[in-house]
Amino acid sequence: MNDFELSTHVRDMLLERNILEEWFWRTINHPDKKIKEADNNMHYTKAINENNNRVLRVVVNTDVYPNRIVTVFFDRRLIKMAGR
């Protein structure tokens, strides 16, 4: 957890989007997928069982230290299928 810093902006996003901080950390520490995207940011995704298996996406700029959280949101484009 020490490699990531939660800014006030990210904490505000968590509140506004009804995302528990525990879900955020679960996504970072135990992602279903972790992919470096074309935007050069690392994208972590995780289905959150407690929220109808909606997929949480955390976008992180890993080129700076501590790693900068760019955004966090439930990605409506991704759906966790039952049994997968």
VEXDREN-2710 file (C-alpha; in Angstrom, 1 decimal):
% VEXDREN-2710
k/r/px/py/pz
1/MET/0.0/0.0/0.0
2/ASN/2.9/2.3/0.5
3/ASP/3.5/2.7/-3.2
4/PHE/0.1/4.4/-3.7
5/GLU/-1.1/7.8/-2.4
6/LEU/-4.7/8.6/-2.1
7/SER/-5.2/12.3/-2.8
8/THR/-8.1/14.4/-1.6
9/HIS/-9.5/14.2/-5.1
10/VAL/-9.5/10.4/-5.1
11/ARG/-11.0/10.3/-1.7
12/ASP/-13.8/12.6/-3.0
13/MET/-14.3/10.4/-6.0
14/LEU/-14.7/7.3/-3.7
15/LEU/-17.4/9.2/-1.7
16/GLU/-19.2/10.6/-4.7
17/ARG/-19.3/7.2/-6.5
18/ASN/-20.1/5.2/-3.4
19/ILE/-16.9/3.2/-3.6
20/LEU/-15.6/1.8/-0.4
21/GLU/-11.9/2.4/0.2
22/GLU/-11.6/-1.4/1.1
23/TRP/-12.9/-2.2/-2.5
24/PHE/-10.3/0.2/-3.9
25/TRP/-7.4/-1.5/-2.0
26/ARG/-8.8/-5.0/-2.9
27/THR/-8.7/-4.0/-6.6
28/ILE/-5.1/-2.7/-6.3
29/ASN/-3.8/-5.6/-4.2
30/HIS/-5.7/-8.5/-5.8
31/PRO/-6.9/-7.5/-9.2
32/ASP/-8.8/-9.8/-11.6
33/LYS/-6.8/-8.1/-14.3
34/LYS/-3.9/-5.7/-14.4
35/ILE/-3.0/-4.2/-17.8
36/LYS/-0.8/-1.4/-19.0
37/GLU/-3.1/0.4/-21.5
38/ALA/-2.3/2.6/-24.5
39/ASP/-2.6/5.7/-22.2
40/ASN/0.6/4.4/-20.5
41/ASN/-1.3/4.0/-17.2
42/MET/-1.8/0.7/-15.3
43/HIS/-5.5/-0.3/-15.2
44/TYR/-6.6/-2.6/-12.4
45/THR/-10.0/-4.2/-12.5
46/LYS/-11.9/-6.3/-10.0
47/ALA/-15.4/-7.6/-9.8
48/ILE/-16.9/-6.5/-6.4
49/ASN/-19.2/-9.2/-5.2
50/GLU/-20.8/-6.9/-2.6
51/ASN/-21.9/-4.6/-5.4
52/ASN/-23.7/-7.0/-7.7
53/ASN/-20.3/-8.1/-9.2
54/ARG/-19.9/-4.7/-10.9
55/VAL/-16.3/-4.3/-12.1
56/LEU/-14.2/-1.6/-10.4
57/ARG/-11.5/0.0/-12.5
58/VAL/-8.6/1.8/-10.8
59/VAL/-6.3/3.8/-13.2
60/VAL/-2.8/4.4/-11.9
61/ASN/0.1/6.5/-13.2
62/THR/3.0/4.2/-12.3
63/ASP/5.6/6.5/-13.8
64/VAL/5.7/8.6/-10.6
65/TYR/6.4/7.7/-7.0
66/PRO/4.3/7.3/-5.1
67/ASN/2.1/6.0/-7.8
68/ARG/-0.6/8.5/-8.7
69/ILE/-4.2/7.4/-8.8
70/VAL/-5.8/8.9/-11.9
71/THR/-9.3/7.8/-11.4
72/VAL/-11.5/5.1/-9.9
73/PHE/-15.0/4.1/-11.1
74/PHE/-17.3/1.2/-11.8
75/ASP/-16.8/0.3/-15.4
76/ARG/-20.2/-0.2/-17.1
77/ARG/-18.4/-1.6/-20.2
78/LEU/-17.2/-4.6/-18.1
79/ILE/-19.5/-7.2/-16.7
80/LYS/-18.4/-10.1/-14.6
81/MET/-20.2/-13.2/-15.7
82/ALA/-21.6/-15.6/-13.2
83/GLY/-19.3/-18.5/-12.6
84/ARG/-16.2/-16.9/-14.1
END
